[in-house]
Amino acid sequence: MKKEVRPFIFTLIVLVVLIAAYPSYRLFSKVSTESKIENLLEQKDYDQDISKKEMMYDSKTGRYFLEVRYENEPDYTYTYEVIDDKILTIAYDKKKSEVTTDLKHILK
C-alpha cells in the first residue's frame, strides 16, 4: 500500500468509529440519567404518586431530563435533571411558569 493512502484510510476509520459511537453515547447518557433519577424517586417514595412521566432530551444543553406529573399535584409538572451527579428539580405550573414555592416533590 502506498504511503499516501495510509493516512487517508486511518482518518476514514477514525471517522467511522466516531460516527458509530455517538448514538451509543446518547443511549448510555439517557439510561444513566433515567436510572439515577428513578432510584432517587424510589428512595423518597415519590414513585407511588406518579401519574405520568416522560424522558426528554434538551438539544440546547445536550442533556436528558425526566418530566413528571403527580396524581396529588396535577397542576404542576416537575422536571428532574442530573447535573454534576446532583439532581436539579424545577416545577412548572399549567402556564409553564416556574414555581418557586415549597412543593411536595422537590428533591434536595
N, C-alpha and C positions, 0 to 999 in steps of 0.2 A: 504494500500500500504506500502511496506517495505521502511524503511528509506534510504536504499542503492540505491533504484531505483529513488527516487525523484531528486537528483542532476543530474542524467543522463537525465531524462526527461526534466528538466529545461534547461540544456545545449543544448539538442536537439531542444527545442522550440526556444531558442535564436538564434541558428544557422540557423534555417529555416527562421526566421524573417529577419535576416541579409542578407541571400542569396536572399530573395524575395525583399528586399528594394533596393538592388544595381541597378537593371535596372530602377527602378523609379527615383533614384538619377541621373542617367545618362540622362534620358529623361528630367528631370527638368533642369539640367545643360544646355542641348542643347537648350531647349526652351527659357530659361532665357538669354543665350548668344545671340541667334539669335534676340530676341526681343530688347535687348539693342543696338545692332549694327544697326538693321533696323531702329529703332527710330532716332538714330543719323544721319544716312544716309538721312532719310527723312527731318530732320531739316536743313541739309546742302544742300538739293535739289540735292544730288548726285544720288538718286534712279532713276531719269529720264534718266540717261545716261547708265544704266547697260545693258550689252548685255548678260552676263552670271554670275550666282552666284551659289555657292555650299557650303553647310555647311559640314565641315570636322572635324574629330577627330584626335588629336595627342596623340598616345598612350604613348609616352615618357613623356609628361607633364601632361597628363590626362585632357586636356582642348579641348574645341571645338573652331573652328575659321571659319570665313567666307571668302571664296576665291571669288574675284570679278574681272570681266573684264568689262571695259567700252568701249562704242562704239567710243568715241572720242580719246581714247588711247589704241588701240588694241594691241600694242606691250608690254604692261605692265599688270602684274597680281598683284592685291592688296590682302593682307591678313589682316583681321581685327580680333583682339583677345582681349577679356576682361581679364585684369589683375588688381586685386585690385580695381574694379569699374572704371578703366580707360581703354580706348580703344587704343591698340597699333596697329599701321599701318606699314606694311612693303611692299614695292613694289619690284617686280622682273621683269627682262626683259625676253625675249624669251629664253635666255641661262640659266635661273634660277639663275642669278647673282643678288644680292641685289643692288637696285638703291638708291643712296643717294642724288641725285639732287632734287631740288624742283619739285614736280609733283602736278597736279591739285587736286587729290582726297585723299590727306593725311589729316587724321583727327587730329586736335590739340585741 
